[in-house]
Amino acid sequence: MNTSKSTKFPDCFGAINEGYFAVSKAIAEAIEELEPRVHQIVEIPHVWAQGDNVAIDKPYCFVRVCQVVPCVDMERSAVSETEQYGTGLKFHVLNMPSPDRCFVIEERIKGLHLWIDEKTLDLFISQDFYDRLQDLGCLGMEFAKTTSV
């Protein structure tokens, strides 16, 4: 089996389906260490580089975030309501999250490290988890800061 160097591939592939994310095993282990038995984590047996027919030697997992919390202060944050095309389903969207545009209610997230906001469905992480990701040298992720209130 041909394998590629793992340093070329990101540690997170973002949302896949139904709230699952494909992340490196290092991230999955950090999640499990910070919040044991809270989220669903399943190891992916083999990952292939698209179009190369080459197996990626970095182990990956699917992670489903299982904590949904109403944490965004909808009155202070820059949020708009939008409608899904074809279904008419309405949902809230954070508009360009930044510390002066996204306010998170601190008492609702105390002790949490990884969660989804109930109304915007945006993914949030704690400062501790962010620091862990930086220590691991994770690739392929961008973060927006928020303000706790």
Secondary structure, DSSP 8 states (H G I E B T S, - for coil): --EE-GGGS-SEEEE-STTEEEEEHHHHHHHHHHSTTTSEEEEES--EETTTTEEE-S-EEEEE---EE--B-TTTS-EEEEE-TTT--EEEEESS--TTT-EE-HHHHTT-SEEEETTT--EEE-HHHHHHHHHHT--S------EE-
